Amino acid sequence: MKNFQEQLAWISKTLSGLSKQVDKISQQIVKTTSPAGRKAKPGRKPSKKAPVQRAGLKRTDTVLESVFTAITRNRSGLSIAQLQRKTDLGPRQLSNALYKLTKKGLVHTQSRGIYVKS
């Protein structure tokens, strides 16, 4: 009977020790997964969300580059409506990009509204 009580006491001690270890581990997990627990590395800016991908050309490059690559992929030239669909730009952005590309001499108009690589 005495041996049985000693065994129960030993089991009780080990269980309480294990529960303390589980508590410590769970606190460490909470610290590492919570944004407040993380510290940014010195010299780095916090990361931003990934850009939303749209249909057409990927917008990882600049507006001018996306318009220019769309025009260079088509030898016969593209209309403004086609460029809007392929680049997913608004009319004002597209107009400004085409103006800048024509001023740089990279693109010229084949006819009214049709742009071709120079």
C-alpha positions in Angstrom: 0.0 0.0 0.0 2.9 2.4 0.9 4.6 1.6 -2.4 1.3 2.4 -4.3 1.1 5.8 -2.6 4.7 6.6 -3.4 4.0 5.7 -7.1 1.0 8.0 -7.1 3.0 10.9 -5.6 5.7 10.4 -8.2 3.1 10.4 -11.0 1.6 13.5 -9.6 4.9 15.3 -9.5 5.8 14.4 -13.1 2.4 15.4 -14.4 2.7 18.8 -12.7 6.2 19.2 -14.2 4.9 18.3 -17.6 2.0 20.7 -17.4 4.5 23.5 -16.6 6.6 22.6 -19.6 3.5 22.6 -21.8 2.5 26.1 -20.5 6.0 27.4 -21.3 5.9 26.0 -24.8 2.4 27.3 -25.5 3.5 30.8 -24.3 6.5 30.6 -26.7 4.3 29.7 -29.6 2.0 32.6 -28.8 4.9 35.0 -28.8 6.3 33.8 -32.1 3.0 33.7 -33.9 1.6 37.1 -32.7 2.6 40.2 -34.6 3.3 42.1 -31.4 5.9 39.4 -30.4 7.8 39.8 -33.6 10.3 42.5 -34.0 11.5 43.8 -37.4 15.1 43.3 -38.2 17.1 46.5 -38.0 17.5 48.2 -41.3 14.5 46.5 -42.9 11.1 47.9 -43.7 8.0 45.8 -42.8 6.8 43.7 -45.6 3.7 44.8 -47.6 0.9 42.7 -49.0 1.5 41.1 -52.3 0.0 43.0 -55.2 -3.4 41.9 -56.6 -2.9 40.1 -59.9 -5.2 41.1 -62.7 -6.0 39.6 -66.1 -3.6 40.6 -68.9 0.0 41.5 -68.4 1.4 41.3 -65.0 2.0 44.7 -63.4 5.3 43.9 -61.8 7.0 46.3 -64.1 6.3 50.0 -64.5 3.4 51.4 -66.5 5.6 52.4 -69.4 7.3 49.0 -69.5 3.9 47.2 -69.5 2.6 49.4 -72.4 5.8 49.1 -74.3 6.0 45.3 -74.0 2.4 44.9 -75.1 3.1 47.0 -78.2 6.3 45.1 -79.0 4.6 41.8 -78.8 2.3 42.7 -81.7 4.0 43.6 -84.9 0.9 45.0 -86.6 0.3 47.5 -83.8 -2.4 47.8 -81.1 -5.3 50.1 -80.7 -6.0 52.0 -77.6 -8.9 49.7 -76.7 -6.6 46.6 -77.1 -3.9 48.2 -75.0 -6.4 48.9 -72.2 -7.5 45.3 -72.2 -4.0 43.9 -72.2 -2.4 46.3 -69.7 -5.5 46.8 -67.5 -4.8 50.5 -67.3 -7.2 53.4 -67.1 -7.6 55.8 -70.1 -5.6 58.6 -68.4 -2.7 56.3 -67.4 -2.6 54.8 -70.9 -2.7 58.1 -72.6 0.1 59.5 -70.5 2.2 56.3 -71.1 1.7 56.5 -74.8 2.6 60.2 -74.8 5.9 59.6 -72.9 6.8 56.6 -75.2 6.2 58.7 -78.3 8.4 61.5 -76.9 11.2 59.1 -76.2 10.9 57.7 -79.7 10.1 54.2 -78.7 6.6 54.1 -80.2 5.0 55.9 -83.1 1.4 56.0 -84.5 0.8 54.0 -87.6 -2.6 55.6 -88.0 -5.0 57.4 -85.6 -5.2 55.3 -82.4 -2.9 52.5 -83.7 0.6 52.4 -82.0 3.6 50.5 -83.3 7.1 50.0 -82.0 9.6 52.4 -83.7 
